[in-house]
Amino acid sequence: MTHRTDGQHVWELVQKIRFCMLVTHDRKAGEMRARPMSAAVNPDDEAIYFLTDLRQLKDDEIEADPNVCLTFADTSGQKYVSITGIATLANDREKIAELWSAAALAWWDSKDDPNIRVLRVMPTQAEYWDGPGSIVTLVKMLTAAVTGGRPELGENRKVTL
């Protein structure tokens, strides 16, 4: 029997969840900035890709500080992943065509829009919380509250990727 590693589990979780908050550092304002993104996860490349628009602030923030955080959440399944990594932006038209989907039409008229860029995040660290689901979690929390114990709410691991 093959056992999956914690790293493999991180990749499985982010592939399943797909949507995340991308957190960048705005050095000018001295603040963190988060925005929702749709991830294209590629464990073979050890990368998470996004289509992004050059006209937004992400490119300037990433150029100034490429350290980013991605937070994935499946609240109904009680599954969460936080990934830190290094981001790069590229005008890779082949990769843009590969990542293009019908959902991208909400932001651009076509994959040939000159403002589209590929944002690639190379994960370095991750932490995940993999719970048993909302109903089981609620029951375990209520039981712990009644008994004075601590609920066992699934796996939590820190992983170097």
DRENTORKOL-3810 file (N, C-alpha, C; in nm, 4 decimals):
REM DRENTORKOL-3810
@n.u->0.0841; n.v->-0.1182; n.w->0.0000; ca.u->0.0000; ca.v->0.0000; ca.w->0.0000; c.u->0.0889; c.v->0.1249; c.w->0.0000
@n.u->0.0600; n.v->0.2187; n.w->-0.0880; ca.u->0.1353; ca.v->0.3424; ca.w->-0.0968; c.u->0.0735; c.v->0.4459; c.w->-0.0038
@n.u->0.1571; n.v->0.5068; n.w->0.0790; ca.u->0.1095; ca.v->0.6111; ca.w->0.1692; c.u->0.1429; c.v->0.7465; c.w->0.1090
@n.u->0.0467; n.v->0.8371; n.w->0.1143; ca.u->0.0744; ca.v->0.9702; ca.w->0.0626; c.u->0.1519; c.v->1.0501; c.w->0.1670
@n.u->0.2334; n.v->1.1401; n.w->0.1188; ca.u->0.3089; ca.v->1.2270; ca.w->0.2076; c.u->0.2242; c.v->1.3491; c.w->0.2418
@n.u->0.2673; n.v->1.4228; n.w->0.3429; ca.u->0.1974; ca.v->1.5468; ca.w->0.3771; c.u->0.2021; c.v->1.6446; c.w->0.2603
@n.u->0.3159; n.v->1.6476; n.w->0.1884; ca.u->0.3267; ca.v->1.7349; ca.w->0.0715; c.u->0.2261; c.v->1.6980; c.w->-0.0363
@n.u->0.2102; n.v->1.5686; n.w->-0.0615; ca.u->0.1115; ca.v->1.5243; ca.w->-0.1605; c.u->-0.0298; c.v->1.5635; c.w->-0.1165
@n.u->-0.0545; n.v->1.5537; n.w->0.0130; ca.u->-0.1860; ca.v->1.5892; ca.w->0.0650; c.u->-0.2142; c.v->1.7384; c.w->0.0437
@n.u->-0.1129; n.v->1.8233; n.w->0.0624; ca.u->-0.1297; ca.v->1.9667; ca.w->0.0364; c.u->-0.1717; c.v->1.9879; c.w->-0.1080
@n.u->-0.0994; n.v->1.9245; n.w->-0.2015; ca.u->-0.1330; ca.v->1.9403; ca.w->-0.3439; c.u->-0.2747; c.v->1.8916; c.w->-0.3732
@n.u->-0.3155; n.v->1.7789; n.w->-0.3129; ca.u->-0.4510; ca.v->1.7271; ca.w->-0.3343; c.u->-0.5562; c.v->1.8257; c.w->-0.2840
@n.u->-0.5322; n.v->1.8822; n.w->-0.1670; ca.u->-0.6288; ca.v->1.9766; ca.w->-0.1106; c.u->-0.6427; c.v->2.1011; c.w->-0.1973
@n.u->-0.5311; n.v->2.1607; n.w->-0.2407; ca.u->-0.5421; ca.v->2.2834; ca.w->-0.3191; c.u->-0.5994; c.v->2.2573; c.w->-0.4580
@n.u->-0.5741; n.v->2.1377; n.w->-0.5140; ca.u->-0.6359; ca.v->2.1033; ca.w->-0.6425; c.u->-0.7870; c.v->2.0935; c.w->-0.6282
@n.u->-0.8311; n.v->2.0396; n.w->-0.5158; ca.u->-0.9746; ca.v->2.0237; ca.w->-0.4940; c.u->-1.0424; c.v->2.1588; c.w->-0.4639
@n.u->-0.9791; n.v->2.2413; n.w->-0.3820; ca.u->-1.0410; ca.v->2.3678; ca.w->-0.3413; c.u->-1.0352; c.v->2.4715; c.w->-0.4536
@n.u->-0.9211; n.v->2.4865; n.w->-0.5191; ca.u->-0.8963; ca.v->2.5726; ca.w->-0.6357; c.u->-0.9031; c.v->2.7232; c.w->-0.6131
@n.u->-0.9956; n.v->2.7727; n.w->-0.5362; ca.u->-1.0066; ca.v->2.9174; ca.w->-0.5166; c.u->-0.9350; c.v->2.9563; c.w->-0.3883
@n.u->-0.8654; n.v->3.0691; n.w->-0.3949; ca.u->-0.7883; ca.v->3.1111; ca.w->-0.2786; c.u->-0.7856; c.v->3.2625; c.w->-0.2692
@n.u->-0.7297; n.v->3.3096; n.w->-0.1606; ca.u->-0.6976; ca.v->3.4506; ca.w->-0.1458; c.u->-0.5469; c.v->3.4622; c.w->-0.1654
@n.u->-0.5064; n.v->3.5497; n.w->-0.2545; ca.u->-0.3658; ca.v->3.5796; ca.w->-0.2785; c.u->-0.3315; c.v->3.7023; c.w->-0.1954
@n.u->-0.2321; n.v->3.6875; n.w->-0.1084; ca.u->-0.1913; ca.v->3.7973; ca.w->-0.0215; c.u->-0.0538; c.v->3.8463; c.w->-0.0650
@n.u->-0.0472; n.v->3.9763; n.w->-0.0955; ca.u->0.0786; ca.v->4.0397; ca.w->-0.1334; c.u->0.1087; c.v->4.1503; c.w->-0.0331
@n.u->0.2306; n.v->4.2017; n.w->-0.0397; ca.u->0.2730; ca.v->4.3080; ca.w->0.0501; c.u->0.2862; c.v->4.4372; c.w->-0.0297
@n.u->0.2099; n.v->4.5370; n.w->0.0077; ca.u->0.2182; ca.v->4.6692; ca.w->-0.0537; c.u->0.3157; c.v->4.7511; c.w->0.0301
@n.u->0.4410; n.v->4.7537; n.w->-0.0139; ca.u->0.5453; ca.v->4.8224; ca.w->0.0638; c.u->0.5204; c.v->4.9725; c.w->0.0751
@n.u->0.4639; n.v->5.0315; n.w->-0.0310; ca.u->0.4390; ca.v->5.1767; ca.w->-0.0284; c.u->0.3442; c.v->5.2134; c.w->0.0849
@n.u->0.2381; n.v->5.1351; n.w->0.0995; ca.u->0.1383; ca.v->5.1619; ca.w->0.2036; c.u->0.1731; c.v->5.0905; c.w->0.3344
@n.u->0.2691; n.v->4.9978; n.w->0.3290; ca.u->0.3051; ca.v->4.9219; ca.w->0.4490; c.u->0.1952; c.v->4.8275; c.w->0.4933
@n.u->0.1191; n.v->4.7768; n.w->0.3979; ca.u->0.0040; ca.v->4.6923; ca.w->0.4306; c.u->0.0067; c.v->4.5626; c.w->0.3511
@n.u->-0.0662; n.v->4.4650; n.w->0.4004; ca.u->-0.0903; ca.v->4.3422; ca.w->0.3271; c.u->-0.2184; c.v->4.3620; c.w->0.2475
@n.u->-0.2239; n.v->4.2997; n.w->0.1290; ca.u->-0.3425; ca.v->4.3127; ca.w->0.0447; c.u->-0.3822; c.v->4.1722; c.w->-0.0023
@n.u->-0.5093; n.v->4.1396; n.w->0.0096; ca.u->-0.5583; ca.v->4.0079; ca.w->-0.0317; c.u->-0.6687; c.v->4.0242; c.w->-0.1347
@n.u->-0.6690; n.v->3.9297; n.w->-0.2297; ca.u->-0.7762; ca.v->3.9296; ca.w->-0.3292; c.u->-0.8020; c.v->3.7868; c.w->-0.3726
@n.u->-0.9294; n.v->3.7554; n.w->-0.4093; ca.u->-0.9623; ca.v->3.6188; ca.w->-0.4507; c.u->-0.9060; c.v->3.5884; c.w->-0.5890
@n.u->-0.8601; n.v->3.4648; n.w->-0.6046; ca.u->-0.8018; ca.v->3.4197; ca.w->-0.7313; c.u->-0.8431; c.v->3.2748; c.w->-0.7563
@n.u->-0.8475; n.v->3.2387; n.w->-0.8834; ca.u->-0.8758; ca.v->3.1013; ca.w->-0.9247; c.u->-0.7439; c.v->3.0358; c.w->-0.9639
@n.u->-0.7073; n.v->2.9304; n.w->-0.8935; ca.u->-0.5766; ca.v->2.8669; ca.w->-0.9103; c.u->-0.5798; c.v->2.7528; c.w->-1.0104
@n.u->-0.4735; n.v->2.7447; n.w->-1.0876; ca.u->-0.4468; ca.v->2.6282; ca.w->-1.1723; c.u->-0.3273; c.v->2.5586; c.w->-1.1075
@n.u->-0.3542; n.v->2.4476; n.w->-1.0441; ca.u->-0.2535; ca.v->2.3786; ca.w->-0.9629; c.u->-0.1829; c.v->2.2733; c.w->-1.0469
@n.u->-0.0490; n.v->2.2759; n.w->-1.0441; ca.u->0.0290; ca.v->2.1797; ca.w->-1.1209; c.u->0.1395; c.v->2.1206; c.w->-1.0337
@n.u->0.1089; n.v->2.0104; n.w->-0.9630; ca.u->0.2093; ca.v->1.9482; ca.w->-0.8762; c.u->0.3347; c.v->1.9028; c.w->-0.9517
@n.u->0.3198; n.v->1.8635; n.w->-1.0788; ca.u->0.4367; ca.v->1.8201; ca.w->-1.1561; c.u->0.5369; c.v->1.9334; c.w->-1.1743
@n.u->0.4868; n.v->2.0561; n.w->-1.1896; ca.u->0.5730; ca.v->2.1745; ca.w->-1.1994; c.u->0.6095; c.v->2.2301; c.w->-1.0619
@n.u->0.5467; n.v->2.1755; n.w->-0.9573; ca.u->0.5576; ca.v->2.2295; ca.w->-0.8216; c.u->0.5227; c.v->2.3781; c.w->-0.8227
@n.u->0.4118; n.v->2.4097; n.w->-0.8914; ca.u->0.3712; ca.v->2.5488; ca.w->-0.9070; c.u->0.2194; c.v->2.5628; c.w->-0.9056
@n.u->0.1773; n.v->2.6819; n.w->-0.8680; ca.u->0.0373; ca.v->2.7197; ca.w->-0.8742; c.u->0.0313; c.v->2.8423; c.w->-0.9653
@n.u->-0.0536; n.v->2.8339; n.w->-1.0675; ca.u->-0.0618; ca.v->2.9390; ca.w->-1.1691; c.u->-0.1939; c.v->3.0144; c.w->-1.1594
@n.u->-0.1880; n.v->3.1400; n.w->-1.2012; ca.u->-0.3062; ca.v->3.2252; ca.w->-1.2081; c.u->-0.2944; c.v->3.3106; c.w->-1.3330
@n.u->-0.4082; n.v->3.3472; n.w->-1.3889; ca.u->-0.4099; ca.v->3.4534; ca.w->-1.4882; c.u->-0.4373; c.v->3.5822; c.w->-1.4120
@n.u->-0.3637; n.v->3.6863; n.w->-1.4465; ca.u->-0.3807; ca.v->3.8134; ca.w->-1.3773; c.u->-0.3717; c.v->3.9273; c.w->-1.4775
@n.u->-0.4161; n.v->4.0434; n.w->-1.4362; ca.u->-0.4205; ca.v->4.1586; ca.w->-1.5249; c.u->-0.3079; c.v->4.2557; c.w->-1.4892
@n.u->-0.2328; n.v->4.2932; n.w->-1.5889; ca.u->-0.1195; ca.v->4.3841; ca.w->-1.5725; c.u->-0.1622; c.v->4.5195; c.w->-1.5168
@n.u->-0.2878; n.v->4.5580; n.w->-1.5376; ca.u->-0.3352; ca.v->4.6899; ca.w->-1.4949; c.u->-0.3697; c.v->4.6959; c.w->-1.3463
@n.u->-0.3610; n.v->4.5849; n.w->-1.2781; ca.u->-0.3906; ca.v->4.5824; ca.w->-1.1350; c.u->-0.2626; c.v->4.6077; c.w->-1.0554
@n.u->-0.2729; n.v->4.6160; n.w->-0.9249; ca.u->-0.1571; ca.v->4.6467; ca.w->-0.8399; c.u->-0.0691; c.v->4.5261; c.w->-0.8100
@n.u->-0.1191; n.v->4.4061; n.w->-0.8381; ca.u->-0.0429; ca.v->4.2860; ca.w->-0.8025; c.u->0.0974; c.v->4.2858; c.w->-0.8609
@n.u->0.1092; n.v->4.3246; n.w->-0.9864; ca.u->0.2403; ca.v->4.3163; ca.w->-1.0515; c.u->0.3424; c.v->4.4067; c.w->-0.9838
@n.u->0.3043; n.v->4.5281; n.w->-0.9489; ca.u->0.3967; ca.v->4.6187; ca.w->-0.8799; c.u->0.4337; c.v->4.5652; c.w->-0.7421
@n.u->0.3346; n.v->4.5138; n.w->-0.6705; ca.u->0.3602; ca.v->4.4612; ca.w->-0.5364; c.u->0.4513; c.v->4.3398; c.w->-0.5416
@n.u->0.4283; n.v->4.2512; n.w->-0.6379; ca.u->0.5099; ca.v->4.1299; ca.w->-0.6501; c.u->0.6515; c.v->4.1637; c.w->-0.6962
@n.u->0.6639; n.v->4.2608; n.w->-0.7831; ca.u->0.7969; ca.v->4.3029; ca.w->-0.8269; c.u->0.8774; c.v->4.3575; c.w->-0.7082
@n.u->0.8109; n.v->4.4326; n.w->-0.6212; ca.u->0.8779; ca.v->4.4894; ca.w->-0.5039; c.u->0.9049; c.v->4.3841; c.w->-0.3963
@n.u->0.8164; n.v->4.2866; n.w->-0.3833; ca.u->0.8316; ca.v->4.1810; ca.w->-0.2823; c.u->0.7627; c.v->4.0552; c.w->-0.3335
@n.u->0.8393; n.v->3.9577; n.w->-0.3854; ca.u->0.7787; ca.v->3.8387; ca.w->-0.4447; c.u->0.7273; c.v->3.7354; c.w->-0.3440
@n.u->0.7442; n.v->3.7591; n.w->-0.2145; ca.u->0.6928; ca.v->3.6673; ca.w->-0.1128; c.u->0.5425; c.v->3.6860; c.w->-0.0997
@n.u->0.4683; n.v->3.5782; n.w->-0.1225; ca.u->0.3223; ca.v->3.5841; ca.w->-0.1173; c.u->0.2684; c.v->3.4733; c.w->-0.0276
@n.u->0.1416; n.v->3.4866; n.w->0.0056; ca.u->0.0706; ca.v->3.3837; ca.w->0.0801; c.u->-0.0582; c.v->3.3532; c.w->0.0045
@n.u->-0.0908; n.v->3.2257; n.w->-0.0065; ca.u->-0.2162; ca.v->3.1805; ca.w->-0.0653; c.u->-0.2950; c.v->3.1105; c.w->0.0436
@n.u->-0.4218; n.v->3.1475; n.w->0.0605; ca.u->-0.5049; ca.v->3.0813; ca.w->0.1607; c.u->-0.6248; c.v->3.0182; c.w->0.0914
@n.u->-0.6366; n.v->2.8886; n.w->0.1051; ca.u->-0.7450; ca.v->2.8100; ca.w->0.0451; c.u->-0.8394; c.v->2.7671; c.w->0.1573
@n.u->-0.9705; n.v->2.7724; n.w->0.1320; ca.u->-1.0674; ca.v->2.7339; ca.w->0.2345; c.u->-1.1868; c.v->2.6616; c.w->0.1737
@n.u->-1.2129; n.v->2.5429; n.w->0.2257; ca.u->-1.3354; ca.v->2.4685; ca.w->0.1964; c.u->-1.4091; c.v->2.4612; c.w->0.3289
@n.u->-1.4913; n.v->2.5629; n.w->0.3568; ca.u->-1.5552; ca.v->2.5709; ca.w->0.4878; c.u->-1.6563; c.v->2.4596; c.w->0.5111
@n.u->-1.7224; n.v->2.4142; n.w->0.4063; ca.u->-1.8206; ca.v->2.3068; ca.w->0.4256; c.u->-1.7530; c.v->2.1750; c.w->0.4616
@n.u->-1.6336; n.v->2.1532; n.w->0.4099; ca.u->-1.5593; ca.v->2.0311; ca.w->0.4406; c.u->-1.4596; c.v->2.0473; c.w->0.5531
@n.u->-1.4500; n.v->2.1695; n.w->0.6073; ca.u->-1.3549; ca.v->2.1999; ca.w->0.7142; c.u->-1.2116; c.v->2.1670; c.w->0.6731
@n.u->-1.1735; n.v->2.2117; n.w->0.5518; ca.u->-1.0395; ca.v->2.1889; ca.w->0.4986; c.u->-0.9798; c.v->2.3246; c.w->0.4624
@n.u->-0.8590; n.v->2.3496; n.w->0.5141; ca.u->-0.7941; ca.v->2.4784; ca.w->0.4958; c.u->-0.6465; c.v->2.4572; c.w->0.4658
@n.u->-0.5913; n.v->2.5420; n.w->0.3780; ca.u->-0.4492; ca.v->2.5348; ca.w->0.3452; c.u->-0.3955; c.v->2.6771; c.w->0.3344
@n.u->-0.2811; n.v->2.7002; n.w->0.3968; ca.u->-0.2090; ca.v->2.8255; ca.w->0.3834; c.u->-0.0734; c.v->2.7930; c.w->0.3218
@n.u->-0.0405; n.v->2.8609; n.w->0.2125; ca.u->0.0855; ca.v->2.8357; ca.w->0.1425; c.u->0.1630; c.v->2.9663; c.w->0.1322
@n.u->0.2917; n.v->2.9613; n.w->0.1644; ca.u->0.3791; ca.v->3.0738; ca.w->0.1365; c.u->0.4705; c.v->3.0333; c.w->0.0223
@n.u->0.5063; n.v->3.1317; n.w->-0.0593; ca.u->0.5903; ca.v->3.1004; ca.w->-0.1733; c.u->0.6433; c.v->3.2247; c.w->-0.2404
@n.u->0.7119; n.v->3.2009; n.w->-0.3497; ca.u->0.7717; ca.v->3.3076; ca.w->-0.4288; c.u->0.6933; c.v->3.3209; c.w->-0.5586
@n.u->0.6507; n.v->3.4435; n.w->-0.5885; ca.u->0.5696; ca.v->3.4703; ca.w->-0.7079; c.u->0.6532; c.v->3.5372; c.w->-0.8166
@n.u->0.6221; n.v->3.5008; n.w->-0.9400; ca.u->0.6816; ca.v->3.5675; ca.w->-1.0561; c.u->0.5715; c.v->3.5933; c.w->-1.1579
@n.u->0.5886; n.v->3.6984; n.w->-1.2346; ca.u->0.4945; ca.v->3.7326; ca.w->-1.3415; c.u->0.5644; c.v->3.7136; c.w->-1.4749
@n.u->0.4909; n.v->3.6624; n.w->-1.5723; ca.u->0.5489; ca.v->3.6416; ca.w->-1.7050; c.u->0.4454; c.v->3.6707; c.w->-1.8127
@n.u->0.4937; n.v->3.7165; n.w->-1.9253; ca.u->0.4099; ca.v->3.7377; ca.w->-2.0429; c.u->0.4283; c.v->3.6160; c.w->-2.1343
@n.u->0.3908; n.v->3.5005; n.w->-2.0828; ca.u->0.4069; ca.v->3.3722; ca.w->-2.1525; c.u->0.2759; c.v->3.3410; c.w->-2.2246
@n.u->0.2682; n.v->3.3742; n.w->-2.3531; ca.u->0.1442; ca.v->3.3609; ca.w->-2.4274; c.u->0.1012; c.v->3.2147; c.w->-2.4412
@n.u->0.1955; n.v->3.1226; n.w->-2.4495; ca.u->0.1593; ca.v->2.9799; ca.w->-2.4564; c.u->0.0940; c.v->2.9346; c.w->-2.3261
@n.u->0.1495; n.v->2.9768; n.w->-2.2134; ca.u->0.0927; ca.v->2.9391; ca.w->-2.0836; c.u->-0.0434; c.v->3.0056; c.w->-2.0644
@n.u->-0.0562; n.v->3.1288; n.w->-2.1098; ca.u->-0.1860; ca.v->3.1978; ca.w->-2.1012; c.u->-0.2912; c.v->3.1185; c.w->-2.1788
@n.u->-0.2572; n.v->3.0740; n.w->-2.2996; ca.u->-0.3508; ca.v->2.9948; ca.w->-2.3800; c.u->-0.3848; c.v->2.8634; c.w->-2.3099
@n.u->-0.2857; n.v->2.8024; n.w->-2.2466; ca.u->-0.3073; ca.v->2.6756; ca.w->-2.1743; c.u->-0.4008; c.v->2.6958; c.w->-2.0548
@n.u->-0.3870; n.v->2.8072; n.w->-1.9860; ca.u->-0.4670; ca.v->2.8342; ca.w->-1.8655; c.u->-0.6026; c.v->2.8963; c.w->-1.8972
@n.u->-0.6208; n.v->2.9419; n.w->-2.0201; ca.u->-0.7433; ca.v->3.0107; ca.w->-2.0577; c.u->-0.8654; c.v->2.9214; c.w->-2.0367
@n.u->-0.9727; n.v->2.9799; n.w->-1.9854; ca.u->-1.0984; ca.v->2.9068; ca.w->-1.9649; c.u->-1.2143; c.v->3.0019; c.w->-1.9895
@n.u->-1.3335; n.v->2.9467; n.w->-1.9945; ca.u->-1.4534; ca.v->3.0289; ca.w->-2.0145; c.u->-1.4684; c.v->3.1306; c.w->-1.9014
@n.u->-1.4266; n.v->3.0949; n.w->-1.7819; ca.u->-1.4373; ca.v->3.1871; ca.w->-1.6682; c.u->-1.3520; c.v->3.3116; c.w->-1.6886
@n.u->-1.2421; n.v->3.3007; n.w->-1.7622; ca.u->-1.1550; ca.v->3.4161; ca.w->-1.7865; c.u->-1.2251; c.v->3.5235; c.w->-1.8692
@n.u->-1.3308; n.v->3.4846; n.w->-1.9408; ca.u->-1.4059; ca.v->3.5825; ca.w->-2.0202; c.u->-1.4740; c.v->3.6879; c.w->-1.9325
@n.u->-1.4866; n.v->3.6610; n.w->-1.8053; ca.u->-1.5421; ca.v->3.7609; ca.w->-1.7138; c.u->-1.4474; c.v->3.8792; c.w->-1.6985
@n.u->-1.3184; n.v->3.8572; n.w->-1.7257; ca.u->-1.2173; ca.v->3.9607; ca.w->-1.7042; c.u->-1.1579; c.v->4.0151; c.w->-1.8341
@n.u->-1.1508; n.v->3.9320; n.w->-1.9373; ca.u->-1.0879; ca.v->3.9714; ca.w->-2.0637; c.u->-1.1737; c.v->3.9228; c.w->-2.1807
@n.u->-1.1650; n.v->3.9928; n.w->-2.2924; ca.u->-1.2419; ca.v->3.9554; ca.w->-2.4112; c.u->-1.1857; c.v->3.8324; c.w->-2.4808
@n.u->-1.0537; n.v->3.8140; n.w->-2.4717; ca.u->-0.9920; ca.v->3.6968; ca.w->-2.5337; c.u->-0.8564; c.v->3.6703; c.w->-2.4695
@n.u->-0.8041; n.v->3.5517; n.w->-2.4964; ca.u->-0.6728; ca.v->3.5162; ca.w->-2.4414; c.u->-0.5612; c.v->3.5992; c.w->-2.5034
@n.u->-0.5919; n.v->3.6734; n.w->-2.6098; ca.u->-0.4932; ca.v->3.7577; ca.w->-2.6770; c.u->-0.4830; c.v->3.8986; c.w->-2.6178
@n.u->-0.5613; n.v->3.9257; n.w->-2.5138; ca.u->-0.5552; ca.v->4.0567; ca.w->-2.4496; c.u->-0.4115; c.v->4.0819; c.w->-2.4018
@n.u->-0.3511; n.v->4.1933; n.w->-2.4419; ca.u->-0.2112; ca.v->4.2192; ca.w->-2.4073; c.u->-0.1880; c.v->4.2467; c.w->-2.2586
@n.u->-0.2954; n.v->4.2647; n.w->-2.1806; ca.u->-0.2814; ca.v->4.2931; ca.w->-2.0379; c.u->-0.2762; c.v->4.1675; c.w->-1.9512
@n.u->-0.3014; n.v->4.0513; n.w->-2.0089; ca.u->-0.2998; ca.v->3.9268; ca.w->-1.9309; c.u->-0.1555; c.v->3.8847; c.w->-1.9052
@n.u->-0.1311; n.v->3.8426; n.w->-1.7828; ca.u->-0.0015; ca.v->3.7874; ca.w->-1.7452; c.u->-0.0248; c.v->3.6568; c.w->-1.6689
@n.u->0.0787; n.v->3.5749; n.w->-1.6657; ca.u->0.0772; ca.v->3.4526; ca.w->-1.5861; c.u->0.1465; c.v->3.4831; c.w->-1.4547
@n.u->0.0786; n.v->3.4550; n.w->-1.3477; ca.u->0.1366; ca.v->3.4647; ca.w->-1.2141; c.u->0.1678; c.v->3.3224; c.w->-1.1703
@n.u->0.2944; n.v->3.2958; n.w->-1.1434; ca.u->0.3374; ca.v->3.1627; ca.w->-1.1005; c.u->0.3861; c.v->3.1721; c.w->-0.9566
@n.u->0.3306; n.v->3.0889; n.w->-0.8716; ca.u->0.3744; ca.v->3.0822; ca.w->-0.7323; c.u->0.4432; c.v->2.9482; c.w->-0.7111
@n.u->0.5666; n.v->2.9560; n.w->-0.6645; ca.u->0.6443; ca.v->2.8371; ca.w->-0.6288; c.u->0.6362; c.v->2.8233; c.w->-0.4773
@n.u->0.5554; n.v->2.7287; n.w->-0.4280; ca.u->0.5381; ca.v->2.7144; ca.w->-0.2839; c.u->0.6676; c.v->2.6721; c.w->-0.2136
@n.u->0.6873; n.v->2.7272; n.w->-0.0953; ca.u->0.8015; ca.v->2.6882; ca.w->-0.0127; c.u->0.7561; c.v->2.6212; c.w->0.1170
@n.u->0.6490; n.v->2.6717; n.w->0.1740; ca.u->0.5947; ca.v->2.6176; ca.w->0.2993; c.u->0.4430; c.v->2.6096; c.w->0.2892
@n.u->0.3851; n.v->2.5164; n.w->0.3635; ca.u->0.2391; ca.v->2.5063; ca.w->0.3697; c.u->0.1983; c.v->2.4598; c.w->0.5084
@n.u->0.0788; n.v->2.4922; n.w->0.5436; ca.u->0.0169; ca.v->2.4356; ca.w->0.6632; c.u->-0.1263; c.v->2.4028; c.w->0.6265
@n.u->-0.1696; n.v->2.2838; n.w->0.6682; ca.u->-0.3078; ca.v->2.2475; ca.w->0.6368; c.u->-0.3802; c.v->2.1989; c.w->0.7603
@n.u->-0.5107; n.v->2.2170; n.w->0.7538; ca.u->-0.6030; ca.v->2.1680; ca.w->0.8548; c.u->-0.7068; c.v->2.0892; c.w->0.7765
@n.u->-0.7173; n.v->1.9611; n.w->0.8012; ca.u->-0.8078; ca.v->1.8742; ca.w->0.7264; c.u->-0.9058; c.v->1.8126; c.w->0.8248
@n.u->-1.0216; n.v->1.8766; n.w->0.8357; ca.u->-1.1218; ca.v->1.8323; ca.w->0.9314; c.u->-1.2173; c.v->1.7299; c.w->0.8739
@n.u->-1.3008; n.v->1.6736; n.w->0.9613; ca.u->-1.3919; ca.v->1.5672; ca.w->0.9198; c.u->-1.5214; c.v->1.6154; c.w->0.8547
@n.u->-1.5386; n.v->1.7448; n.w->0.8377; ca.u->-1.6621; ca.v->1.7982; ca.w->0.7808; c.u->-1.7400; c.v->1.8747; c.w->0.8862
@n.u->-1.8322; n.v->1.9566; n.w->0.8429; ca.u->-1.9028; ca.v->2.0483; ca.w->0.9323; c.u->-1.9861; c.v->1.9789; c.w->1.0393
@n.u->-2.0628; n.v->1.8778; n.w->1.0017; ca.u->-2.1518; ca.v->1.8130; ca.w->1.0983; c.u->-2.0709; c.v->1.7385; c.w->1.2043
@n.u->-1.9728; n.v->1.6621; n.w->1.1610; ca.u->-1.8886; ca.v->1.5878; ca.w->1.2556; c.u->-1.8134; c.v->1.6851; c.w->1.3454
@n.u->-1.7629; n.v->1.7940; n.w->1.2884; ca.u->-1.6916; ca.v->1.8944; ca.w->1.3678; c.u->-1.7829; c.v->1.9546; c.w->1.4732
@n.u->-1.9057; n.v->1.9877; n.w->1.4353; ca.u->-2.0009; ca.v->2.0437; ca.w->1.5305; c.u->-2.0281; c.v->1.9464; c.w->1.6443
@n.u->-2.0513; n.v->1.8202; n.w->1.6125; ca.u->-2.0775; ca.v->1.7190; ca.w->1.7152; c.u->-1.9579; c.v->1.7064; c.w->1.8092
@n.u->-1.8363; n.v->1.7017; n.w->1.7532; ca.u->-1.7159; ca.v->1.6894; ca.w->1.8364; c.u->-1.6964; c.v->1.8117; c.w->1.9259
@n.u->-1.7283; n.v->1.9304; n.w->1.8741; ca.u->-1.7141; ca.v->2.0510; ca.w->1.9551; c.u->-1.8175; c.v->2.0547; c.w->2.0675
@n.u->-1.9395; n.v->2.0141; n.w->2.0378; ca.u->-2.0426; ca.v->2.0102; ca.w->2.1417; c.u->-2.0074; c.v->1.9074; c.w->2.2493
@n.u->-1.9579; n.v->1.7920; n.w->2.2068; ca.u->-1.9179; ca.v->1.6885; ca.w->2.3018; c.u->-1.8050; c.v->1.7399; c.w->2.3899
@n.u->-1.7075; n.v->1.8064; n.w->2.3318; ca.u->-1.5959; ca.v->1.8607; ca.w->2.4089; c.u->-1.6441; c.v->1.9668; c.w->2.5075
@n.u->-1.7408; n.v->2.0495; n.w->2.4651; ca.u->-1.7935; ca.v->2.1525; ca.w->2.5537; c.u->-1.8638; c.v->2.0907; c.w->2.6738
@n.u->-1.9356; n.v->1.9801; n.w->2.6518; ca.u->-2.0090; ca.v->1.9134; ca.w->2.7598; c.u->-1.9137; c.v->1.8386; c.w->2.8530
@n.u->-1.8140; n.v->1.7715; n.w->2.7951; ca.u->-1.7229; ca.v->1.6886; ca.w->2.8745; c.u->-1.6030; c.v->1.7650; c.w->2.9290
@n.u->-1.5799; n.v->1.8855; n.w->2.8786; ca.u->-1.4644; ca.v->1.9629; ca.w->2.9227; c.u->-1.3353; c.v->1.9223; c.w->2.8531
@n.u->-1.3454; n.v->1.8345; n.w->2.7551; ca.u->-1.2264; ca.v->1.7904; ca.w->2.6810; c.u->-1.1981; c.v->1.8815; c.w->2.5629
@n.u->-1.0986; n.v->1.8432; n.w->2.4872; ca.u->-1.0648; ca.v->1.9159; ca.w->2.3646; c.u->-1.1087; c.v->1.8322; c.w->2.2457
@n.u->-1.1717; n.v->1.8936; n.w->2.1469; ca.u->-1.2179; ca.v->1.8158; ca.w->2.0319; c.u->-1.1022; c.v->1.7749; c.w->1.9406
@n.u->-1.1092; n.v->1.6554; n.w->1.8862; ca.u->-1.0141; ca.v->1.6091; ca.w->1.7846; c.u->-1.0758; c.v->1.6440; c.w->1.6492
@n.u->-1.0213; n.v->1.7470; n.w->1.5844; ca.u->-1.0848; ca.v->1.8007; ca.w->1.4649; c.u->-1.0096; c.v->1.7710; c.w->1.3359
@n.u->-0.9362; n.v->1.6628; n.w->1.3318; ca.u->-0.8685; ca.v->1.6248; ca.w->1.2089; c.u->-0.7193; c.v->1.6519; c.w->1.2132
@n.u->-0.6586; n.v->1.6482; n.w->1.0949; ca.u->-0.5142; ca.v->1.6638; ca.w->1.0826; c.u->-0.4741; c.v->1.8099; c.w->1.0700
@n.u->-0.3606; n.v->1.8432; n.w->1.1302; ca.u->-0.2965; ca.v->1.9732; ca.w->1.1110; c.u->-0.1479; c.v->1.9470; c.w->1.0976
@n.u->-0.0896; n.v->1.9916; n.w->0.9848; ca.u->0.0538; ca.v->1.9686; ca.w->0.9602; c.u->0.1155; c.v->2.0925; c.w->0.8979
@n.u->0.2424; n.v->2.1148; n.w->0.9326; ca.u->0.3261; ca.v->2.2128; ca.w->0.8644; c.u->0.4147; c.v->2.1342; c.w->0.7703
@n.u->0.4262; n.v->2.1807; n.w->0.6460; ca.u->0.4943; ca.v->2.1043; ca.w->0.5423; c.u->0.5915; c.v->2.1940; c.w->0.4657
@n.u->0.7125; n.v->2.1454; n.w->0.4451; ca.u->0.8066; ca.v->2.2133; ca.w->0.3567; c.u->0.7866; c.v->2.1540; c.w->0.2174
@n.u->0.7662; n.v->2.2411; n.w->0.1201; ca.u->0.7422; ca.v->2.1939; ca.w->-0.0177; c.u->0.8653; c.v->2.2187; c.w->-0.1035
END
